[in-house]
Amino acid sequence: MIAPETEDGFVQTITAAAANRAPLALEGLGSKSGFLRPVQAAETLSTRNFVGTPLYAPTELVITSRAGTRLSDLEAKLADAGQHLAAEPPSYGFLTDPDDATPAQTVGGIVACNLSGPRRIASGATRDYVLGIRVITGTGTKIRSGGRVLKNVTGLDLCKLITGSYGTLGLITEVTLKVLPIPEATSTIVLHDLDAARGVAAMTTALTSPFSVTGATFLPLEAANYLGFHRTATLIRVEHYAEFVAYQIGKLRSLLNEYGASDVIDTTESRKVWTEIRNARPLVVRSHFAIWRVSIPPSRGAKFYMECQKAALHGYLDWGGGLAFLSGPGNQATHLAVMELASAADGVWWLLRAPDSLRELVTTIPREDHPLAAIRRRLVQEFDPAGILNPGKMYSV
């Protein structure tokens, strides 16, 4: 493993690799090395030693972090100033150790994969909070896009292009992020004993109301048990000033009366519950299981989930029914079943964890149509003409 402490160190390594056409596996702390397809590379280039926050301006709602900085360290720094990352980037323990609730993750890894949590439905994705980015391309060239202010017009927005590219266009070395104040209060309505169809209907009612819902999740019995509910639980979150939250929760409970009696959990307990949901901890995970993350139209979420149950998959619904987390045997038959069910629901799947033998054999994300695939190939040719950066991570090469 090569882990430079300076940008110049990354440049030297990538330049030498390009000259020799020697593939490099890019990573931070390795928590996502099992995500999507395995990378065939003799060397791993890691950002783990390139850490720190060169700029933090709480009054300007901006922080700049080096890519190897641990997500937990960045969040702790923000919390000390009463601020947070509004997109709730998750820490998926199942990517490495199912018993590890908060695996070590880097800021660069979160941005490279564009990972967002339950608040995605209200506040946007991680990509929407990237104000500036520094990247080293496959030719060893340093590029910078965006800036360190909330409004900037610096030309082509490469921030959104690089975010979610899984390291296939360049190595992220530094990111500037917009941050927001932590809401003063958080409350969660809990509706019990609903099935998936009624749960999604309740979440849709809440999300289409005039109230500030920032989280909506349906947990079947096995997932709800993990959080101590012991019955199916449909959770609806509101965050804001304390008085405003109390008012909105009262109105929402009245609106949701048709779905049965409800409970309310307060700020402290509510935040604990949503941290677990953010990190997908209610998902049933066993050592031989593969994990899928499937985005579907919320209106089709309930039917999709019920079809997955028939296929003996475990899981639950987030994003008001628009995101399903699934787990099941890590074999080709189960993966093909997930692909077929997702396609039938106009959904998009990501294989988050599986044995290398399966990841090498199947498509881990849907194939692009021809026009998009042509654009991506042209971009890769411009950013990484030698094809050395995470080759095969997204698609077979």
ZATIVO-611604 format. One record per residue (C-alpha): residue number from 1; residue in one letter; y, x, z. Coordinates in steps of 0.5 Angstrom, whole numbers. Layout:
N
NUM / A / Y / X / Z
...
end
This chain:
397
1 / M / 0 / 0 / 0
2 / I / 7 / 2 / -2
3 / A / 12 / 0 / 3
4 / P / 19 / 3 / 2
5 / E / 25 / 2 / 6
6 / T / 30 / 2 / 1
7 / E / 32 / -1 / -6
8 / D / 32 / 6 / -9
9 / G / 25 / 6 / -7
10 / F / 23 / 0 / -10
11 / V / 26 / 2 / -16
12 / Q / 22 / 9 / -17
13 / T / 16 / 5 / -15
14 / I / 17 / 0 / -21
15 / T / 19 / 5 / -26
16 / A / 13 / 9 / -25
17 / A / 9 / 3 / -25
18 / A / 12 / 1 / -32
19 / A / 11 / 8 / -35
20 / N / 4 / 8 / -34
21 / R / 3 / 0 / -35
22 / A / 0 / 0 / -28
23 / P / 0 / -7 / -25
24 / L / 3 / -8 / -18
25 / A / 1 / -14 / -13
26 / L / 8 / -16 / -10
27 / E / 8 / -18 / -3
28 / G / 12 / -18 / 4
29 / L / 7 / -19 / 10
30 / G / 1 / -21 / 6
31 / S / 0 / -29 / 8
32 / K / 1 / -31 / 1
33 / S / -4 / -26 / -2
34 / G / -9 / -32 / -3
35 / F / -4 / -37 / -6
36 / L / -6 / -39 / -13
37 / R / -10 / -34 / -17
38 / P / -12 / -27 / -15
39 / V / -8 / -21 / -17
40 / Q / -12 / -15 / -20
41 / A / -8 / -9 / -18
42 / A / -9 / -2 / -16
43 / E / -3 / -2 / -12
44 / T / 1 / -7 / -7
45 / L / 8 / -6 / -7
46 / S / 11 / -9 / 0
47 / T / 18 / -11 / 3
48 / R / 15 / -11 / 10
49 / N / 19 / -5 / 12
50 / F / 26 / -7 / 8
51 / V / 29 / -12 / 14
52 / G / 35 / -14 / 17
53 / T / 41 / -19 / 16
54 / P / 47 / -15 / 13
55 / L / 51 / -21 / 13
56 / Y / 52 / -27 / 18
57 / A / 58 / -31 / 18
58 / P / 56 / -37 / 22
59 / T / 63 / -40 / 21
60 / E / 62 / -40 / 13
61 / L / 55 / -42 / 14
62 / V / 52 / -36 / 10
63 / I / 47 / -31 / 12
64 / T / 44 / -25 / 8
65 / S / 37 / -23 / 9
66 / R / 33 / -17 / 6
67 / A / 27 / -20 / 3
68 / G / 22 / -16 / 9
69 / T / 25 / -20 / 14
70 / R / 21 / -24 / 18
71 / L / 22 / -32 / 17
72 / S / 21 / -33 / 25
73 / D / 26 / -27 / 26
74 / L / 31 / -30 / 22
75 / E / 30 / -37 / 25
76 / A / 31 / -34 / 32
77 / K / 38 / -31 / 30
78 / L / 40 / -38 / 27
79 / A / 38 / -42 / 33
80 / D / 42 / -37 / 37
81 / A / 48 / -40 / 33
82 / G / 46 / -47 / 33
83 / Q / 44 / -47 / 26
84 / H / 38 / -47 / 22
85 / L / 35 / -47 / 15
86 / A / 35 / -54 / 13
87 / A / 30 / -54 / 8
88 / E / 25 / -53 / 14
89 / P / 21 / -47 / 10
90 / P / 14 / -48 / 13
91 / S / 9 / -43 / 16
92 / Y / 2 / -45 / 13
93 / G / -3 / -42 / 18
94 / F / -9 / -44 / 14
95 / L / -7 / -39 / 8
96 / T / -10 / -33 / 13
97 / D / -12 / -36 / 20
98 / P / -13 / -43 / 21
99 / D / -12 / -41 / 29
100 / D / -5 / -38 / 27
101 / A / 0 / -43 / 28
102 / T / 6 / -39 / 26
103 / P / 3 / -33 / 21
104 / A / 8 / -27 / 20
105 / Q / 12 / -29 / 14
106 / T / 18 / -26 / 10
107 / V / 24 / -29 / 8
108 / G / 23 / -26 / 1
109 / G / 16 / -30 / 0
110 / I / 19 / -36 / 2
111 / V / 24 / -36 / -3
112 / A / 19 / -33 / -8
113 / C / 14 / -39 / -7
114 / N / 20 / -44 / -6
115 / L / 17 / -47 / 0
116 / S / 20 / -53 / 3
117 / G / 18 / -58 / 9
118 / P / 19 / -65 / 11
119 / R / 26 / -65 / 10
120 / R / 26 / -64 / 3
121 / I / 26 / -71 / 1
122 / A / 33 / -71 / 5
123 / S / 36 / -65 / 4
124 / G / 33 / -61 / -2
125 / A / 29 / -55 / -3
126 / T / 29 / -48 / -1
127 / R / 32 / -47 / -8
128 / D / 38 / -51 / -7
129 / Y / 40 / -46 / -1
130 / V / 40 / -40 / -5
131 / L / 47 / -38 / -6
132 / G / 45 / -31 / -8
133 / I / 39 / -26 / -10
134 / R / 38 / -19 / -11
135 / V / 32 / -17 / -15
136 / I / 29 / -11 / -19
137 / T / 26 / -13 / -25
138 / G / 19 / -10 / -28
139 / T / 23 / -4 / -32
140 / G / 26 / -2 / -25
141 / T / 33 / -5 / -26
142 / K / 37 / -8 / -21
143 / I / 40 / -15 / -22
144 / R / 44 / -19 / -18
145 / S / 46 / -27 / -19
146 / G / 50 / -31 / -15
147 / G / 54 / -29 / -9
148 / R / 56 / -30 / -2
149 / V / 60 / -36 / -2
150 / L / 58 / -43 / -2
151 / K / 62 / -44 / -9
152 / N / 61 / -39 / -14
153 / V / 61 / -38 / -22
154 / T / 58 / -32 / -23
155 / G / 55 / -34 / -30
156 / L / 47 / -36 / -31
157 / D / 44 / -38 / -25
158 / L / 38 / -33 / -24
159 / C / 37 / -35 / -17
160 / K / 34 / -42 / -19
161 / L / 30 / -38 / -24
162 / I / 27 / -33 / -19
163 / T / 26 / -38 / -14
164 / G / 19 / -40 / -15
165 / S / 17 / -35 / -20
166 / Y / 12 / -32 / -15
167 / G / 14 / -25 / -16
168 / T / 12 / -25 / -24
169 / L / 19 / -24 / -26
170 / G / 22 / -19 / -21
171 / L / 21 / -16 / -14
172 / I / 26 / -20 / -9
173 / T / 30 / -15 / -5
174 / E / 35 / -19 / -2
175 / V / 37 / -27 / -1
176 / T / 44 / -30 / 1
177 / L / 42 / -37 / 4
178 / K / 47 / -43 / 6
179 / V / 45 / -45 / 13
180 / L / 47 / -52 / 17
181 / P / 48 / -54 / 24
182 / I / 42 / -56 / 28
183 / P / 42 / -64 / 29
184 / E / 45 / -65 / 36
185 / A / 39 / -70 / 37
186 / T / 32 / -72 / 33
187 / S / 28 / -79 / 34
188 / T / 22 / -81 / 31
189 / I / 19 / -88 / 30
190 / V / 12 / -88 / 30
191 / L / 8 / -94 / 27
192 / H / 1 / -95 / 29
193 / D / -6 / -97 / 26
194 / L / -3 / -98 / 19
195 / D / -7 / -96 / 13
196 / A / -5 / -91 / 7
197 / A / -2 / -97 / 3
198 / R / 2 / -100 / 9
199 / G / 4 / -93 / 11
200 / V / 7 / -92 / 5
201 / A / 10 / -99 / 4
202 / A / 14 / -97 / 11
203 / M / 16 / -91 / 9
204 / T / 19 / -93 / 3
205 / T / 23 / -99 / 7
206 / A / 26 / -94 / 11
207 / L / 27 / -89 / 6
208 / T / 31 / -94 / 1
209 / S / 35 / -97 / 7
210 / P / 42 / -94 / 9
211 / F / 40 / -90 / 15
212 / S / 39 / -83 / 15
213 / V / 32 / -82 / 15
214 / T / 30 / -74 / 14
215 / G / 22 / -74 / 15
216 / A / 17 / -79 / 13
217 / T / 9 / -78 / 14
218 / F / 3 / -82 / 14
219 / L / -3 / -79 / 18
220 / P / -10 / -82 / 18
221 / L / -14 / -82 / 24
222 / E / -17 / -75 / 24
223 / A / -10 / -72 / 23
224 / A / -6 / -76 / 28
225 / N / -11 / -74 / 33
226 / Y / -9 / -67 / 32
227 / L / -2 / -69 / 35
228 / G / -5 / -74 / 40
229 / F / -4 / -80 / 37
230 / H / -11 / -83 / 37
231 / R / -9 / -88 / 32
232 / T / -7 / -88 / 25
233 / A / 1 / -86 / 25
234 / T / 6 / -87 / 21
235 / L / 12 / -83 / 23
236 / I / 20 / -84 / 21
237 / R / 25 / -79 / 23
238 / V / 32 / -79 / 24
239 / E / 37 / -73 / 26
240 / H / 44 / -73 / 27
241 / Y / 49 / -74 / 33
242 / A / 46 / -77 / 39
243 / E / 50 / -84 / 39
244 / F / 49 / -84 / 31
245 / V / 41 / -83 / 32
246 / A / 40 / -88 / 37
247 / Y / 44 / -93 / 33
248 / Q / 40 / -92 / 27
249 / I / 33 / -92 / 30
250 / G / 35 / -99 / 33
251 / K / 37 / -101 / 26
252 / L / 31 / -98 / 23
253 / R / 26 / -101 / 28
254 / S / 28 / -108 / 27
255 / L / 28 / -107 / 19
256 / L / 21 / -105 / 20
257 / N / 18 / -110 / 25
258 / E / 14 / -113 / 19
259 / Y / 10 / -107 / 20
260 / G / 8 / -108 / 27
261 / A / 10 / -105 / 34
262 / S / 13 / -98 / 34
263 / D / 14 / -93 / 39
264 / V / 20 / -88 / 39
265 / I / 19 / -80 / 41
266 / D / 26 / -77 / 43
267 / T / 29 / -70 / 41
268 / T / 24 / -65 / 45
269 / E / 18 / -68 / 43
270 / S / 20 / -70 / 36
271 / R / 22 / -63 / 34
272 / K / 15 / -61 / 37
273 / V / 11 / -66 / 32
274 / W / 15 / -64 / 26
275 / T / 14 / -57 / 27
276 / E / 7 / -58 / 27
277 / I / 8 / -63 / 21
278 / R / 12 / -58 / 17
279 / N / 7 / -52 / 18
280 / A / 1 / -57 / 16
281 / R / -3 / -57 / 22
282 / P / -5 / -64 / 22
283 / L / -10 / -62 / 16
284 / V / -17 / -61 / 18
285 / V / -19 / -54 / 16
286 / R / -26 / -51 / 16
287 / S / -28 / -44 / 14
288 / H / -31 / -46 / 8
289 / F / -25 / -51 / 6
290 / A / -20 / -50 / 0
291 / I / -13 / -53 / 1
292 / W / -9 / -56 / -4
293 / R / -2 / -59 / -4
294 / V / -1 / -64 / -9
295 / S / 6 / -67 / -11
296 / I / 5 / -75 / -14
297 / P / 10 / -80 / -15
298 / P / 11 / -84 / -8
299 / S / 9 / -90 / -11
300 / R / 2 / -88 / -13
301 / G / 1 / -84 / -6
302 / A / -3 / -89 / -3
303 / K / -8 / -90 / -8
304 / F / -8 / -83 / -10
305 / Y / -10 / -82 / -2
306 / M / -15 / -87 / -2
307 / E / -18 / -84 / -8
308 / C / -19 / -77 / -5
309 / Q / -22 / -80 / 1
310 / K / -27 / -83 / -3
311 / A / -28 / -76 / -6
312 / A / -30 / -74 / 1
313 / L / -23 / -70 / 2
314 / H / -19 / -69 / 8
315 / G / -11 / -70 / 8
316 / Y / -5 / -74 / 10
317 / L / 1 / -76 / 6
318 / D / 8 / -73 / 7
319 / W / 15 / -74 / 3
320 / G / 14 / -81 / 4
321 / G / 8 / -81 / 0
322 / G / 10 / -76 / -5
323 / L / 6 / -70 / -2
324 / A / -1 / -70 / -1
325 / F / -4 / -64 / 3
326 / L / -12 / -64 / 2
327 / S / -18 / -60 / 4
328 / G / -25 / -60 / 2
329 / P / -31 / -55 / 0
330 / G / -28 / -49 / -4
331 / N / -32 / -50 / -10
332 / Q / -31 / -52 / -17
333 / A / -33 / -59 / -17
334 / T / -28 / -61 / -11
335 / H / -23 / -57 / -15
336 / L / -24 / -61 / -21
337 / A / -24 / -68 / -18
338 / V / -17 / -66 / -15
339 / M / -15 / -64 / -21
340 / E / -17 / -71 / -25
341 / L / -14 / -75 / -19
342 / A / -8 / -71 / -19
343 / S / -7 / -72 / -27
344 / A / -9 / -79 / -26
345 / A / -3 / -80 / -21
346 / D / 2 / -76 / -26
347 / G / 2 / -71 / -20
348 / V / 2 / -64 / -20
349 / W / -3 / -59 / -16
350 / W / -3 / -53 / -13
351 / L / -9 / -49 / -10
352 / L / -6 / -46 / -4
353 / R / -13 / -43 / -1
354 / A / -20 / -42 / -4
355 / P / -25 / -36 / -5
356 / D / -23 / -31 / -10
357 / S / -29 / -33 / -14
358 / L / -26 / -40 / -15
359 / R / -19 / -38 / -16
360 / E / -21 / -33 / -22
361 / L / -25 / -39 / -25
362 / V / -20 / -45 / -25
363 / T / -13 / -47 / -26
364 / T / -9 / -46 / -20
365 / I / -3 / -50 / -22
366 / P / -3 / -55 / -28
367 / R / -2 / -51 / -35
368 / E / 5 / -52 / -38
369 / D / 6 / -56 / -45
370 / H / 7 / -51 / -51
371 / P / 15 / -51 / -51
372 / L / 15 / -49 / -43
373 / A / 10 / -44 / -44
374 / A / 14 / -41 / -50
375 / I / 20 / -40 / -45
376 / R / 16 / -37 / -40
377 / R / 13 / -32 / -44
378 / R / 20 / -30 / -47
379 / L / 23 / -29 / -40
380 / V / 17 / -25 / -38
381 / Q / 18 / -21 / -44
382 / E / 25 / -20 / -42
383 / F / 24 / -19 / -34
384 / D / 17 / -15 / -34
385 / P / 16 / -13 / -41
386 / A / 10 / -8 / -39
387 / G / 7 / -14 / -35
388 / I / 6 / -10 / -29
389 / L / 9 / -15 / -23
390 / N / 4 / -20 / -20
391 / P / 0 / -20 / -27
392 / G / -5 / -27 / -27
393 / K / -2 / -30 / -21
394 / M / 0 / -36 / -24
395 / Y / -4 / -36 / -30
396 / S / -10 / -32 / -33
397 / V / -8 / -26 / -37
end
